[in-house]
Every structure is written in C-alpha cells, then in structure tokens.
Amino acid sequence: MNIKIDYDFKKCLPALTPEEYANLEASILKEGVRDPIILWNETIIDGHNRYQICTDHNITEFPTTAMDFKSKDQALEWILQNQLGRRNLTDFQRNKIALQYEEVIAKRMKERMSERGKDQAELLHSGKGGRNRQPLEKTSKRKELAKIAGTSEFSIRNTKTILEKGTPEQIERAEKGGKGNSLTAIAREITAQDETKKCKTCGRILPISEFREGHNSCKTCSNRKPYKGTGKYDHISDAEVIGDLYNEDKFKPYTIEDVVQEFEANFEVSLDMLEGILSAHTDVLKDQDNNKKIQTVLEKAEKAFNEMKRRYEHEKL
C-alpha cells in the first residue's frame, strides 16, 4: 500500500507536545499500534503521529481502516469533528480547530443561498412565491463556527484576534489557559495595542475601537446629550470663554435647566458605559451564578436611585 500524506489534513490538527509524542512513541514500541490509522484513498486522515513513529522505527505492520468520503471537504470535516470529540481541549484549541472550517462554511453558505434562490425562482414561476416564501434563517460564519466548537461567537472572535494579531507568547498563553490567560484578557491586551486616535471633543488618545466608523469623536462623547445652544458660540476662542468666567458683568446664574441637562448627560453616559461592560462579557454572564452576581449589583443601583429620588421628593417640600 502506498500511504500518502495530505498536508492540508495534517496542518489542521493540534500538534502533540514533546511529552505526548514521547509517550505515544514508547507505547507503540512496547505494545505496537493499538488504534488503526484511518485512510481515505490511501491518504491518512487520522494517525499522522502513529505513522511517523512507525516510519522512524521501520515498523511495517500496523492496522488501518479505510473510509469513504465524497470530497476532500467532507474528509476534512470528519477530521475536525473527530478531534473535537475525543480530545480534552481548551476553548482556544477548540476554536482554532473550528476555524479550519471557515472556508468550508463560507462555501456551504454560498451553496445554501444559491439553492434558496432556485427554490424561490421556481415558486415565483408557479405563482406561489408570495404565499409560500419562507424566511431564511439568519446565520453567519462566526455563529456556525461557534456551534462546531461548542463555544460562543465572542470566544471565536477573540481566538481569531489572538491568532491573527497575537505574539507567540500570547498565543502560547491562550493554548495553556488558566488564570490571567482567558481569551478575553489576551484579546484585550492585543486590541489595546491597536492604532490610536485623538477624540476631537474630549481630546483623549484612545484605541480606534472606541470610535464609530467615520466619527472623530469617541463613543462616549458621541453618546453624550448635547446642551442647548451647542454650536452657537463656536466662533469664541478658549481665552475669551475663560475670561468670561472671571467677568462678573457677564455672570449668568446656574438654572434648573442647567442642572437637568448636566444630570441627564452624565446619566446617559454612565448607562452607556455600564451597558458596554455587560455587552463585552456576555460569555461570562451565561453562567447562572455569575448572572446572579450582576443582578445583585443592578438591584443595588436601583435601590440607590430610588433612595435619591425619595430624598429629593422630601426636600422639595
């Protein structure tokens, strides 16, 4: 038998550590190859390490099992599912394997859309298109990959960020996992190093991710409710504004409208920031105990606002 190696198959599998490889080698030399090498058209789809050890030690007798697939994509899908099902992997490793599906998923989605178009064309031709048209389920590559990996879309996004932009040290930490090495923490380290931009409103230097596309003000400033008259005095210089602060003839009393506007602006910014924190950590909040902790904090905030409301209701009397 002329056994062949397809490097597209081999490279998509997590490599064994030196210790794992040494243990496998010792086991084969002592007991022989226990698990068969899986082949498709004489090409290895599972058992690359076992075959390599046999080749290095001139072992020619080992069990094999032949499988039948319609295409290379189908064989690749089997390899990835087989690895995801049998190895004790971290989320990063699971996501890394699932990301090998990206091209397969894109092709599958394109075929699905094409089939959908043909079906609708047939219905329209028969005059039943309007009555029988079924909405197409919304999906995305990231959502499909998360299903395959058994993780979340947020986890897939973080893994891709680490693989594409992370240093070898950061990737190694993600592989290892554990305290301080969560995908969220490492992805934040990476995005914090991204290109920065100066906010034209507050003047802070912030990561590009803090700006909406096409905006020169950061998200915090963009969400702040503008005061009445904003833009009316844009022609006045900073020096003139500061000078007016010390000019008693131009003194303008602070009215209730000013209080309301200032309170509303700060309130909306605070809500936006808190919502942003929760939205960025939906994967953590899926845990029931963690969700209860957040609910406790929100209840405290609700009580604090109710107490403030009660206090000022009494003071107005």
C-alpha positions as CSV (number, residue, x, y, z in Angstrom):
1,M,0.0,0.0,0.0
2,N,1.3,3.4,-1.0
3,I,0.3,5.6,2.0
4,K,0.1,9.3,1.3
5,I,0.1,12.4,3.4
6,D,-2.0,15.5,2.6
7,Y,-0.6,18.5,4.5
8,D,-4.0,20.2,4.4
9,F,-5.2,17.4,6.6
10,K,-2.1,17.3,8.8
11,K,-1.8,21.0,9.5
12,C,-5.3,21.4,10.7
13,L,-4.8,19.2,13.8
14,P,-3.3,20.3,17.1
15,A,0.3,19.2,17.4
16,L,1.3,16.9,20.2
17,T,3.6,18.3,22.9
18,P,7.1,16.7,23.0
19,E,6.0,14.8,26.1
20,E,2.8,13.5,24.5
21,Y,4.8,12.4,21.4
22,A,7.4,10.6,23.5
23,N,4.7,8.8,25.5
24,L,3.0,7.7,22.2
25,E,6.3,6.5,20.8
26,A,7.1,4.5,24.0
27,S,3.7,2.9,23.9
28,I,4.0,1.8,20.2
29,L,7.5,0.4,20.7
30,K,6.3,-1.6,23.7
31,E,2.7,-2.7,22.6
32,G,2.5,-1.9,18.9
33,V,0.0,0.3,17.2
34,R,-3.3,-0.2,19.0
35,D,-5.5,2.3,17.2
36,P,-5.8,1.9,13.4
37,I,-4.5,4.5,11.0
38,I,-7.6,5.9,9.2
39,L,-7.2,6.2,5.4
40,W,-9.2,7.8,2.6
41,N,-8.0,6.8,-0.9
42,E,-4.7,5.7,0.8
43,T,-4.3,9.2,2.3
44,I,-4.0,9.5,6.1
45,I,-6.9,11.4,7.7
46,D,-6.2,10.2,11.3
47,G,-2.9,8.8,12.7
48,H,-0.2,11.0,11.3
49,N,1.9,10.7,14.5
50,R,1.5,6.9,14.7
51,Y,2.5,6.6,11.1
52,Q,5.6,8.9,11.6
53,I,6.7,6.8,14.6
54,C,6.3,3.6,12.6
55,T,8.3,5.0,9.7
56,D,11.1,6.2,12.0
57,H,11.4,2.7,13.6
58,N,10.9,0.7,10.4
59,I,7.6,-0.8,11.6
60,T,5.7,-2.0,8.6
61,E,2.9,-3.9,10.3
62,F,0.1,-1.7,11.7
63,P,-3.7,-1.8,11.5
64,T,-5.5,0.5,9.0
65,T,-9.2,1.4,8.4
66,A,-10.5,2.7,5.1
67,M,-13.2,5.3,5.0
68,D,-15.2,6.7,2.1
69,F,-15.9,10.4,1.5
70,K,-17.4,12.2,-1.4
71,S,-14.9,15.1,-1.3
72,K,-11.9,16.5,0.4
73,D,-14.1,19.0,2.2
74,Q,-16.1,16.1,3.6
75,A,-12.9,14.3,4.7
76,L,-11.7,17.5,6.4
77,E,-15.0,17.9,8.2
78,W,-14.7,14.4,9.6
79,I,-11.1,15.0,10.8
80,L,-12.1,18.1,12.7
81,Q,-15.2,16.6,14.2
82,N,-13.2,13.6,15.3
83,Q,-10.6,15.7,17.0
84,L,-13.2,17.9,18.7
85,G,-15.0,14.8,20.0
86,R,-12.1,12.9,21.5
87,R,-9.5,15.3,22.9
88,N,-9.6,17.3,26.2
89,L,-9.1,20.7,24.6
90,T,-9.2,24.3,25.9
91,D,-11.7,26.7,24.3
92,F,-8.8,28.3,22.4
93,Q,-7.8,24.9,20.9
94,R,-11.4,24.0,20.1
95,N,-11.9,27.4,18.3
96,K,-8.6,27.0,16.5
97,I,-9.8,23.7,15.1
98,A,-13.2,25.0,14.2
99,L,-11.6,28.0,12.4
100,Q,-10.2,25.4,9.9
101,Y,-13.9,25.1,8.8
102,E,-14.1,28.8,7.7
103,E,-13.7,28.2,4.0
104,V,-16.0,25.1,4.1
105,I,-18.6,27.1,6.0
106,A,-18.4,30.0,3.5
107,K,-18.8,27.6,0.6
108,R,-21.7,25.9,2.3
109,M,-23.5,29.2,3.0
110,K,-23.0,30.3,-0.7
111,E,-24.5,26.9,-1.9
112,R,-27.4,27.3,0.6
113,M,-28.1,30.8,-0.8
114,S,-27.9,29.5,-4.3
115,E,-30.3,26.7,-3.6
116,R,-32.6,29.2,-1.8
117,G,-32.6,31.4,-4.9
118,K,-33.5,28.4,-7.2
119,D,-36.4,27.4,-4.9
120,Q,-37.8,30.9,-4.8
121,A,-37.5,31.2,-8.6
122,E,-39.5,28.0,-9.0
123,L,-42.2,29.2,-6.6
124,L,-42.4,32.6,-8.4
125,H,-42.7,30.9,-11.7
126,S,-45.5,28.7,-10.4
127,G,-47.3,31.8,-9.0
128,K,-46.9,30.6,-5.4
129,G,-43.9,32.6,-4.4
130,G,-45.7,35.2,-2.3
131,R,-47.7,32.7,-0.3
132,N,-45.1,30.1,0.3
133,R,-42.0,32.0,0.7
134,Q,-40.3,31.0,4.0
135,P,-37.9,33.4,5.7
136,L,-34.2,32.3,5.5
137,E,-32.7,31.7,9.0
138,K,-30.2,34.3,9.8
139,T,-26.7,33.0,10.4
140,S,-23.1,33.9,10.0
141,K,-19.7,32.2,9.7
142,R,-18.9,33.0,13.3
143,K,-22.2,31.6,14.5
144,E,-21.7,28.4,12.6
145,L,-18.1,28.0,13.8
146,A,-19.2,28.6,17.4
147,K,-21.7,25.7,17.0
148,I,-19.0,23.4,15.7
149,A,-16.6,24.4,18.5
150,G,-19.2,24.2,21.2
151,T,-18.2,27.7,22.4
152,S,-19.6,31.2,21.7
153,E,-19.3,33.7,18.9
154,F,-17.5,36.1,21.2
155,S,-15.0,33.3,22.0
156,I,-14.5,32.6,18.3
157,R,-13.8,36.4,17.7
158,N,-11.3,36.6,20.5
159,T,-9.5,33.5,19.2
160,K,-9.3,34.9,15.7
161,T,-7.9,38.1,17.1
162,I,-5.2,36.3,19.1
163,L,-4.2,34.1,16.1
164,E,-4.0,37.0,13.7
165,K,-2.5,39.7,15.9
166,G,-1.1,38.0,19.0
167,T,2.6,37.5,19.7
168,P,3.9,33.9,20.0
169,E,3.9,34.4,23.8
170,Q,0.3,35.5,23.8
171,I,-0.7,32.5,21.6
172,E,1.2,30.1,23.9
173,R,-0.7,31.6,26.9
174,A,-4.0,31.1,25.2
175,E,-3.1,27.5,24.4
176,K,-2.3,26.9,28.1
177,G,-5.3,28.8,29.5
178,G,-5.7,29.2,33.3
179,K,-5.7,32.3,35.5
180,G,-4.9,35.5,33.7
181,N,-4.9,33.7,30.3
182,S,-8.5,33.9,29.4
183,L,-9.3,34.6,25.7
184,T,-11.0,37.9,26.7
185,A,-8.0,39.1,28.7
186,I,-5.4,38.3,26.0
187,A,-7.6,39.8,23.2
188,R,-7.9,43.0,25.3
189,E,-4.1,43.2,25.5
190,I,-3.9,42.9,21.8
191,T,-6.6,45.5,21.0
192,A,-5.1,47.9,23.5
193,Q,-2.0,47.9,21.3
194,D,-4.0,48.8,18.2
195,E,-3.8,52.2,16.4
196,T,-5.0,55.1,18.4
197,K,-6.8,58.3,17.6
198,K,-7.4,61.6,19.3
199,C,-11.0,62.5,20.1
200,K,-11.9,65.9,18.8
201,T,-14.3,66.5,21.7
202,C,-12.6,65.4,24.8
203,G,-9.0,65.4,23.5
204,R,-8.2,61.9,24.8
205,I,-6.0,59.5,22.8
206,L,-8.0,56.3,22.5
207,P,-7.9,53.0,20.6
208,I,-9.6,53.0,17.2
209,S,-12.2,50.6,18.6
210,E,-13.5,53.4,20.8
211,F,-14.6,55.3,17.7
212,R,-17.6,54.6,15.4
213,E,-16.6,54.3,11.7
214,G,-16.3,57.8,10.1
215,H,-16.6,59.6,13.5
216,N,-13.9,61.8,15.0
217,S,-15.5,61.9,18.5
218,C,-15.2,58.8,20.7
219,K,-18.3,56.7,21.5
220,T,-18.6,58.3,25.0
221,C,-18.6,61.8,23.6
222,S,-20.9,60.9,20.7
223,N,-23.5,59.4,23.1
224,R,-23.4,62.5,25.4
225,K,-26.6,64.5,25.0
226,P,-25.7,68.0,23.7
227,Y,-26.6,71.0,25.7
228,K,-29.0,73.6,24.4
229,G,-27.1,76.2,22.3
230,T,-24.2,73.9,21.5
231,G,-22.5,75.3,18.4
232,K,-23.9,78.8,18.9
233,Y,-20.6,80.1,20.3
234,D,-18.2,78.1,18.3
235,H,-16.5,81.3,17.0
236,I,-15.5,82.3,20.5
237,S,-11.9,81.4,21.5
238,D,-11.0,79.4,24.6
239,A,-9.3,82.5,26.0
240,E,-12.5,84.5,25.7
241,V,-14.5,81.8,27.4
242,I,-12.0,81.6,30.3
243,G,-12.0,85.4,30.5
244,D,-15.8,85.4,30.8
245,L,-15.7,83.1,33.8
246,Y,-14.0,85.9,35.7
247,N,-16.1,88.7,34.3
248,E,-18.8,89.5,36.9
249,D,-20.7,91.7,34.4
250,K,-21.3,88.6,32.3
251,F,-22.2,86.3,35.2
252,K,-25.1,84.0,34.3
253,P,-26.7,82.1,37.2
254,Y,-26.9,78.3,37.1
255,T,-30.5,77.5,36.5
256,I,-32.6,74.3,37.0
257,E,-32.4,73.8,33.2
258,D,-28.6,73.6,33.5
259,V,-28.9,71.1,36.4
260,V,-31.3,68.9,34.4
261,Q,-29.2,68.9,31.3
262,E,-26.0,68.1,33.2
263,F,-27.7,65.3,35.1
264,E,-29.2,63.8,32.0
265,A,-25.9,63.9,30.1
266,N,-23.9,62.2,32.9
267,F,-26.7,59.7,33.5
268,E,-26.8,58.6,29.8
269,V,-23.0,58.3,29.6
270,S,-22.9,56.2,32.7
271,L,-25.7,53.9,31.4
272,D,-23.9,53.6,28.1
273,M,-20.6,52.6,29.7
274,L,-22.3,50.0,32.0
275,E,-24.2,48.6,29.1
276,G,-20.9,48.4,27.2
277,I,-19.2,46.4,30.0
278,L,-22.1,43.9,30.1
279,S,-22.2,43.5,26.3
280,A,-18.5,42.8,26.2
281,H,-18.8,39.9,28.6
282,T,-21.9,38.0,27.6
283,D,-19.9,34.7,27.6
284,V,-19.2,35.2,31.4
285,L,-22.8,36.1,32.1
286,K,-24.2,32.9,30.6
287,D,-23.1,31.2,33.9
288,Q,-26.1,31.2,36.3
289,D,-24.0,32.1,39.4
290,N,-22.3,35.0,37.6
291,N,-25.6,36.3,36.3
292,K,-27.0,36.3,39.8
293,K,-24.0,38.4,41.0
294,I,-24.7,41.0,38.3
295,Q,-28.4,41.1,39.2
296,T,-27.4,41.8,42.8
297,V,-25.3,44.8,41.6
298,L,-28.1,46.1,39.4
299,E,-30.6,45.8,42.3
300,K,-28.2,47.9,44.5
301,A,-28.1,50.5,41.8
302,E,-31.9,50.5,41.6
303,K,-32.1,51.0,45.3
304,A,-29.6,53.8,45.2
305,F,-31.6,55.7,42.6
306,N,-34.8,55.1,44.4
307,E,-33.2,56.5,47.6
308,M,-32.0,59.5,45.7
309,K,-35.5,60.1,44.3
310,R,-37.1,59.7,47.7
311,R,-34.6,62.1,49.3
312,Y,-35.3,64.9,46.8
313,E,-39.0,64.3,46.9
314,H,-38.9,65.1,50.6
315,E,-36.5,68.0,50.3
316,K,-38.7,69.8,47.8
317,L,-41.4,70.0,50.5
